[in-house]
Structures are given as structure tokens and as C-alpha cells.
Amino acid sequence: TQRPTPTSRGPAAGCVPVCSSVCLRVCARAFACVCAAVCALAGGVNCSWTLERHTRSYNHLEGDVRLRRLYSANKFFLCIDKGGKVDGTRRKNLADSLMEIRSVSVGVVAIKSVSTGLYLAMSKKGTLFGSVKYSPNCKFKERIEENGYNTYSSLRWKHGGRQMFVSLNGRGKPRRGHKARRRHPSTHFLPMLPS
């Protein structure tokens, strides 16, 4: 009789041992359980692996700087004008829409307009604005969603325990952070390479 393999039984049933982001998404929870069990059996081995649910980023990206245009699922480019107003534009090559996205820690970024030098920031009330100085209001959790878009939520502020997201409505106007949800298209952005 053939001995069953670890991938054919238990909570990870149905997964195949290949390097696939789909398999990793499906099996992430099962992998966390398997890892915890292996660490417990190893006894005395320092196992510090944890599964972070809200960020999908990697240590090697810390300190990384990317020049991108943030294109929303509502078909607007995020921009910050020299007066600090955050808005959406349909103009692909508007200077105010070119952003420098800098990783400040794992899964956390600062977003700055290259032309104006202003940082994207969110107030306690969830209002987006351009800030001259980098502060805790300028830190956003970057998450890659299942549909391939990114979401950006304030690291500092929450509303009733819920995350507050960078969001542009159907007219390209910023929505207040507490009115947007992670799964809503208004919060989804594609970081596009400048052309």
C-alpha cells in the first residue's frame, strides 16, 4: 500500500506542493497550523514564524522606492496638487499624479507626489490631504488584494475599530476613510509604471 503524503490529508487536503500564489493563498491557514505543529514537536527549537493576515509584503522590499501612478478601479489617477488638495484625474501624464512610494517598514509605505513634494496623509476624521512634513499621518498599510489591486489604509487611524482607506469615488473625489471598505472598488489602486 502507498503511504499517504502530508498534502493528501488533514487541513491542507487538496493542495499541491508547487510554488503558486494561488496555492499559497488557499493553503496559508493550513500552513500556519502545520508550522505550529512542527514547532511544537521540535521542542526547544526557536520558531518565530507568524502568519500576517493584513499585509502581503516582503522583508526585502523594506526601504524600497518605486515611482508609480496610482490608478483607481474607478479609472482615476490619484494626485496631490501644490495646495495639498488630493483628487483624482483622468489625465494619464499629469505631473501631480506621479508618486514616490517608499517602504518604511514591512507592509507600510509613505506616498509622496514627485512634482509637489507633498506626502499623502490622512486625518483622524479620515480626510485625505497633502502634508509638507512626513508624520505618522503619512503611513499607510499596503495590501495586495486577491484581484491584483492594492489597498492603502491608515496605519495610525481607525474608525470604530475599522481600518480607514484611501479612496476615490466615481467622480474622482476622495471619500472619507471611514466611508470606504477594503472590498469596495473605490479603494482599489493599480501602481502603474510611469510612461
N, C-alpha and C positions, 0 to 999 in steps of 0.2 A: 504494500500500500504506500501511496505517496503521502509524505508528511505535509500538512498544510503550511503555507508560508504566512509570515506575520501580516501581509497585506490582504489575506483572504479571510480573515476572521476578526472579530471584535469591532470596536467603534470605527476602525479605518477601512472596513469592508468596502470593496468596490474601487479602491484607489490603486493605481499602478505606480510602481517606483520609477517615475520619469521626472525630469526637471520641467515641469509645466506649471505656469502661473495658475491655470485653471485647477489643476490637482492641488496645488498649494492652498488656494482659496477654499476648496471643498474640504480638504483634509487638515486645515490648520488647527481646528479644535481637537481633532483626534490626535494629531501630532503632539499637542501640548500635554494631553493625557499620557501618551506613550512616553514622552520625555520625562514627565514627573515620576512615572512608574520606574523607569530605568534608573533615575537618580536615587530613588528610594531603595532600590535593590543594590545599588553600588555601595551604599553605606560608607560614609567618610569622604566621598568624592564631592568636591565643591561644584555644585550645579547651580548656576545663576541665570539660566535661560528663562525668559518670560515671554509670553505672547502679548504684544501690544495691539489692542483691537482698533484704536482710533487713528493710528498713524502707520503709513506704509512708506517708510523711508529707510535709508541705509547709512551706517556709520561713515562710509567713505564719501558721502555727499556733504558731510559737515564742513562748513567753510566754503562750499561750492558757490560760485556766482554764475548766474545764467542771464542772458539778455533775451527777453521774450515779450510778446504781446499777448495779453490775457484775453482770449476770445470767448465770450459767453455763449451758452447754448441758445440764448435769445438773439444771437447774431450781432452783438455789440462788442467793441474793444474797450476795455477798462482804461480810463485816462484820468490824470490828475493835472489840472491847469495850474498856472503860476500863482493864482489866487488861493489855491488849496481846495478848490471845488473838485469833487470826484464825480465822474459822469461816464456815460457810455457813448461811443461814437461808431458810426458805420464806416468812417474813413480809415482805410487799411494802413496808410502810411503817415498818419498824424503823429508828429513828434512827441506829443504828450502821452501817447499810448505805449511808447517803448519803455519797458520796465526792467529794472535790475532786480532779480530775485536772488537773495543771498540766504543760504542756510546758516542760521545762527546756532542751532543745536539740532539733534536728530528729530526730524519731522516738523521743525519750526523754522519759518522763514520771515525775512523782512523784505518788503516790496517797495522799491523806490523808482519814481519817474526819472528817467535819464535826463530829459530836457529841463525839467523844473528843479530837480534835486530834492523834491518833497517825498517823504515817506507816506505810504498808505497807513492810516491809523483808524482806530475805532474807539468812539467814546463809550462811557458807561451806559449810555442810553441806546447804543447800537448804531449811532450815526457815523458814516464814513467821512473822513476829511484828510487833507494833505498836511503833514506835520513837518516843520523845518528841522526839528530835532528828533533823533531816534530815541524812543522811550518804550516802556512796557506796552503802551497802547499800539505799538507798531509790530508786535509779534503775532504771527498767525500760524496756526497748525495747518499744514498742507497734507491733504489726504487724496490718494488716487482712488477714485470710485470704480465700481465694477464696470461702468460703461466707458471707462477710459478718461473721463473728465476729472479735473481736480476741484476740490473744495477747499476754501480757506476760512477757518473760524478763529475768532479772537482767542488768544492764549490767556489773556487777562480777565476778560469779562464774560459773564454768563447772565442769563435772564431766567429766573425761576429754576435754576439748575440746568437749563438747556443751553447748548452752545449757540453763539451768535455768529452768523455767516456773512461774508462779503457776498453781495447780491445785486444784480441789475434787473429791473423789471422789464416788461415788454416794450417800454418806451425808452429804455436805456438809462432810466433814472435809478439811483441807488435806493435799495429798500433798507429799512432799519433792520439791524441784525436779528432782533427777536421775532421779526415777521417772516423770516426765511427758515426753511428746513433743509437738511442735508440732501434729501432725495428730490427736492424741487429743482427743475431746470434753471431757475434764476440764479442758483448758487453754483452752477457747473461752469468751469472755465477750462479751455484748452490753452496751455502755454505754447504759443506758436513762435517758431524761429522768425526773426525779422527778415524781410525780403530785400 
